[in-house]
Amino acid sequence: MAFEMVGVVGLGTMGAGIAEVFARGGLRVIGVEADADALARGRGHLERSTQRAVDRGKLAAGDRDEVLGRITLTTSREDLREADLVVEAIPEVLGYKTALMNDLDGICKPETVLATNTSSLSVTAIAAATGRPGRVVGLHFFNPAPVMRLAEVVRTVVTDDDVVPAMRELAVRLGKTAVVVGDRAGFVVNRLLLPYLNHAAVLMEQGVAGRDDIDAAMRHGAGLPMGPFQLLDLIGLDTAYEIMGVLFDETRDRRHAPAPVLRELVSARLLGRKSGRGFYGDEPRPHEPAKSSVITFDVAGQGGDELAERLGTAGFKRSAEPDVLLRMADRPVIEHAVQLSDPSRLVGVHVVGGRVAEVVSTVLTSPEAAFAAADLMKVIGLAPVACKDRAGFVVDALLYPYLNDAVRMYESGYASIDEIDSAMRLGCGYPAGPFETLESVGLDVVRDGLRALYAEYREPAFAPAPLLDQLVTAGVRTFPRP
């Protein structure tokens, strides 16, 4: 199956990006928009994006002219009559997509493949709106399409046998890595990413930690390129809300029900970067220099001597009667606090990734002790993350369920370990896939952390996946790969 002429319907940021990808891959492209104004905006997206590529040395100036010359812009869907492939990139509303596909079905030649760029909707439902369900497939690019290297190819139970291999080959031709999966809400990336983002919003609502602390924890502690609230603002809160709704409708998993704060922000049209304000506004946050009025400290728990040495080098004195007592901990701190004559001075410290210190306040910790502990961490070069004394604190509470979801996805047969790892690295820009992270952290460490989360929250999805449990019991440190 050869694709030489392709159509793209919808030239917003994503659709224009897809058109650019096709044109840079040497294909002739017909870009379709609803009216002249929308078409002009689409042309603007294409011109600005290709110019950025030139400015960054990713595209030669002469090649830019060739790329733009391969794209024909029109307001008539009839111009798609001879296209070999048509990709829709219109808003994520099932009714809009089914109506469009039904219309394209009547315009395009019988062998034309119709692809939807949906990020989460049912490809099967979209295919069923046409008279050629076997020629309909999901082709999910990631924003910005010219930059992100992943394409999810989504097959349905009725997709023709020749369509999926052809789409995979096309993705390779375009310089993308194709992950072929079945038709489940969210596919691979959004099925794993959105529950993690939603969980971050829930932790903030519960007061476990604040927005900035959660973002800092996941950037510096988990090594992610963006914190969850920064990423939500980038994705668009309305987009995230819609995807969460689709996930919940399919799974009825309460973790997939959008957090109330997400619903409230969307209702207020505070959608993130696209509206100028979401979880973040335009206001810069002042930098607070490290300072501490602490005169003496003490440290207890495994790893405490190393921390004490760093604090001593910074000029602080260790004492048996300290101003603040730091307890190294990866589990709730309250059990240690109740053993002290003055539990208000006890602050938990959990160092993650060598860059972040989760500063844990129990219900008995004084605000002064918590502030002092945070300042101490700043002085020795650790980013302090203030949080409550809950299982997993921040990093583990967000990271471990995400890793567990990945194991369950693999266990279900939906995607392979390598496909899941590739999807999360290439689709989200993560430094490692979930299975790579699991093996780095330790299967036993993650399993035990999940057990602690389940014991406190009683959330069924926090119970370790059976495969993870079995591998740890068997003493296996890596996941079996073919």
N, C-alpha and C positions, 0 to 999 in steps of 0.2 A: 504494500500500500504506500503510495507516494503522496506526499503533501508538498505542493508547490505554491498554491494560492490559499491563503487562510483569511478568515474574517474574524474581527473582534467587535462585538456589540457592547457598547458602553465604554466610554473613553474618559472615565474618571482617573484618579491616580493609579489605581490598579490596572484598569483596562488599557490605559495608554502605556503603562509599563510592559504589559503583555505584548502589545503591538510592537513596541520597541524591541523586545526580545526576539520576536519572530523575524523582524526586519534585519536585525543584527545577525541572525542565523541564515540570512540569504533568501528568505521567503518573501514573496509578494503579499502584501497585507492590504485588506480593505477594512478601514475603521468606520464604524457606523455609530452615529449619535441621533438623538431624537429630534433636534432642531439646530438651527445655525449657531445659536449662542453656545449650546453645549459642545458643538463641533469646534468652535473657536477655543473654548476652554481646553478641549482635548488636544488641539494643535499646540496650545501653549505648554501643556504638560510635556508633550513630546520634544518640543524645541528646548525647553529648560533642562530636561533630563539628559538629552544627548549633549547639550553644551556642558553640563556638569561633568559628563564622562570625558569630554575633550579636556576640560580644565584639570582633571585629575590624572590625565595621561592614560586613561583606559580606552580611548577612542581617538583615532587620528582625525584631524579636521576634514580631510577629504573623504574619509570613510563616513563621517557624520552626514555629509551631503548625500552620499549613496544610500545610507540607511533611511533618511527622511524621504528620499526619492522612491523608495520601494513601498511607501505607505500612501494609499489613496484614501482620502476622507470623504464621507458622503452622509447624507441624511436618509438615503433610500435603502431599505433592506433588500430590495429587488436586485441590487448590485452584488448580492451574495450568491446569486443563482449558480455560478460556476465554481464556487469555493470548494476545496477539498475538505476543509475543516473549518468550523465556525465555533468560536469560544464566546460564551456570554459572560460578561463581567458587570452585570447590573446589580442594584441593591439586593441585600439578602432577605428577600421576601418571597416565599414559595409561590404565591399567586402570580407575582410579576414574572418569575422565571418560567413557570409552566405555560403562561400565556405566550411569552416570547418564543419558547421552544416549539409550541404548537404552530406558531406563525412561521418560524424558520423551516419546520417540517414541510410546509406547503410550498416553500420557495426553493429550497435547495434540491439538488439532484439526489436521487435515491441513495447513492453510495456515500454521500457526504457524511462525515462524522460530526455530530453535534456534541460539544463539550461544555460543561458548566464549571465555572471557577468557584463554586460555592465552597465555603470553609467549613460548613457543618450540616447543611440541609440534606435531605434524602435525595440522593442521585436517582434512586429507583422511582420515587414519586415524580421527579422531573422527567425521567425517561418515559414514564407511563402516559405523559401528556402528549406524546408524539405517536405517529404511526410507525416509527422505526426504533423501538426501545433498544434493540440490539446494537444500534449505531450511536448510542448516547453513552457518554463516559464522564467521569469527573476528572478535571485537570486543574488542580489547586496550586497556584503559584503563591509565593510569599512576598510581602511588600518590604522594600521596593523590588519588583520583579527583575529588573536588570541586574541587581546586585545579589540577591539571595539565590543560593545554588540548589535549592530543593524544589521538586515538583511532586506532589502526591497524585498518583494516578489511581482513580477509584473505579473499580469494576462493580457491576451489579450482577445479580443472578441470571440476567438475560443478556448481558453484554456478549456480542459476537466474539468468537475465538481469535479473529485476526485483528481486532481493534486494540486490545491492551498491548500486545507486542509492538504494534505500530506506534502507539503513543509513547511507549518506553524508548523506542529508537528515536522518536522525534525529540524527546527530552534530552537525550544524549547529544543529538545534533545541535541543540540549543545551548549546550554547556551545562545542563542541569543533571543532578542525580535524581533518578526517579525511584520512588518507593511505591510499589503497587499494593493496594490494600482493598478490602471489601467495604461495603457501604454501611458504615456505622457512624452515628453522630459524632462529629469532631474529628473523624479519621484518626491519625496517630497524634499529630502535634497538638491540636486543640483539645483532644480528649485527655491529654496529659497536662497541658499547660493551663487551661482555664480553671480546673479545680484547685490548682496551686495558687493562682491569682485570687480566686474567690476566698480561699482559706486565709490568705493574708488579710483580706478585708474583714473577715470574721474575727481574726485575732485582734485587729485594731479596734473593732466595735466592742469586743469583750474587755478592752483595756489591758490586754497582755503586754502590748508595746505600742508605741506611737508610729505614725507614718514614716517619719525620717529614720527612726531606729530600725524598723523592719526593712526598709530599703537598704540602709547601710549594712545590716546584718547579712542580707542575701548577696550584696555586691562583694563585700570584703570577706565575709565568712564562708560563703558558698562559691565565690569566684564567678558569679553571674555578671554579664555585661550591664544589666540594669536591675534595679529593685522592682518588686511587683507593682508598686503604685506608679513608678515611672513608666513601666511597660504598659500598664492599663491606660495611662494618659496617651501614650503613643498609639496604641491599637485603636483607641476610641472607646469610651465607656459604653456607648450605645451598641457598638459592635460586640463588645465582650458580653453585655447583658443579653443580647439576642442569641449568642452562641450558648451561653449558660442555659437559657430557656430551652433551646433545642436539646441540649444534653439532658436536662431534667425531664423533659417530655418523654425521652426514650428510656432513661434509666430509672427514673423515680428515686434516684439517690439524693438524699437531702443535701449532700455536699455540693451538688450541682445546681441547687436552687440559688439564684443570685442573692448575695448578701444585701440586707436592707439598705445599707449606705450606698450601694451601687444603684439600686432602684431610685433612691432619692436624688442622687446626682443626675441621673438620666432624666428624671421627671423635671428637674430644674434646668435642663439643657446645658448642664455643665459636663461637657463630653470629653474633656481632655484638651490636647493640643489643637484639635480642629476648631474648638470654640474659644480657645484662649484660657480656659480654666477647667480643671477637673479635680483630681485629688491635690494637684498643685496649681497655684496661680502664677502670676507673673512676678511676684515679689521675690527678690533675692533673700536668702536666709543668711544673716550675719554669721561670720566665723567667730566662734568662741575660743579664745586662747586657753591652753591648758593652765590650770592654776589649782592649788590645793592649800587649805589651811590645816591639813592633817599634820600633826607633829610626830605621832608614832602609829605603828601598824603592827599587825601580826597576820600570819597566813597559816591556814591549816588545810590538810588534804593533800592528795597526790599531786605532785607538780608544784607544790607551794614553795619549796626551797628555791626553785628557779625564779619564780616570780619575786620572792623576797630579795634575791640577789639583784635583780633588775631595779627594784625599788630602792635598795640600799645604795646602788651605784648612782641613782638619781638624787641621793641626799636625804632619804627618809630613814628613820630609825625604827628597827624592830624592837618590840617591847612585850613583856608578859602582861602588861596592863595598857593595851593600846587604845588609841582614839577610835580606831575602826579595825574590826576583825574580818579579814577576807577568808572565805571558805571556798576552796577549789571544789567545783561540783559539776556533774553532768546529770544529776538527779535532784529532785526537790530538796530545798535547803532547810525547810521548816523543822525537820526532825533534828537537825543540829542546833537550831536556834533555841528550842525549848529546853535544851540541856544547860543553857547558860544562865548565869545570874542576871545578866543584862543583855537580853537578846536584841535590843534596839541597835546595838553596834555591829551586828553580824550582817554581812552582805555576801551573797554568793557571787563567785566569779567563774565563768566558763569561757576559756580561751578557744576560739574556733579558727582554724586555718592559719594561726600565727599572726593574724592581723586584727581580729575582733575579740573583744572581751564582753561577753554578755554579763551585765551587772544586775544581779538578781535580788530583788527586794521581797522579803517575806511580809506577812501581815503585821509583823512586829518590828520590822526595820524602820528606823527613823529616817525622814527625808534627808537630814543632815549627813547621816552615814552613807546613804546611797549617792548623794551628790559628791561627797568626798571620795568615795570609791571610784566614781566615774572620772573625777579629775586625776586621781592616781594613775588610772589606765592611760589617760591622754599623755601624762608626763613621760611614760615609758614607751610611747609610740603605738599603743593599741587603740583602735576605735571603740569607744564604749557604746554599748547598746543597752539601754535601760529597759528592764522587763520584769514582769511579775514571776512569782515562783510557781510556774505551771510546768507540767511534763513537757520535755523537749525545748523549753524556753522559746526561742524564736527560730533559729536556724534548723535545728533538728525537727521541730514541730512542723515546719513547712517542707523541708527536704525529704524526710523519711516517707511520708504518705505518697509523695510524688514518685519516689523510687518504688514503693510498693505497688502503685498503680501500673507502673511499667512492667513489673514482674507478672502481675495479673493479666495484662494485655498479652504478653508473650505466652503465658500459661494457657490462655484461651485459644491460641493458635491464630490470632488475628494478624500478627506480624512477627518477624524473626528478631532476634537480639540485635543483629547488625542493622536491620532496617529501622528499628526503634532508635538505636544509638545515632545512626546517620540522620534520621529525621529531626531529632532534637538538636543535634549539633548544627546542621545546615539550616533548619527552619527557624531556630531561635537564636543562633549564634552562641550557643552554650560551649564552654571549653571542652566538655566531655558529655557523652551520652549517659543515660541513667544507669546502664549496666556497667559502664566503665567507672562511674562514680561509686556504685555499690561495691565493686571489687576493690576500689581504692580505700574507701572508708572501712570496709570489712563487713562481710555478710552477717557475721554474728553481732557486730555492733548495731547494725541497722535493725536486725531482728529484735534484739533486746530493747532498742529504743522504741520500736513499734509496739511492743508489749506494754511498755510503760505508758505510751500514749493511749492505747486501748483501755488500760486499767483505769486511767483518769477520765477520759472522755466517753468511753463506752460507744464509740463510733465503730460500727462493723467494718468499715473500710480500713480502719487502722489496725485491725488484726493482721498479723503477718500472712502474706500469701502462702498457701500450702507448700509451694515449691521452695520458697525461701526458707521456710521452717525445716523442710526435709533436708535441704542441702547443708544447713548449719548443723543439724543433728548428725548428719553423716560425716561431718568434719571437712566438707568440701569448701574451698575458698573462692572458686570461680564458677561461673555458669557454664554448663556444657554447650559447646558449639559444634555444629556439624563439621 
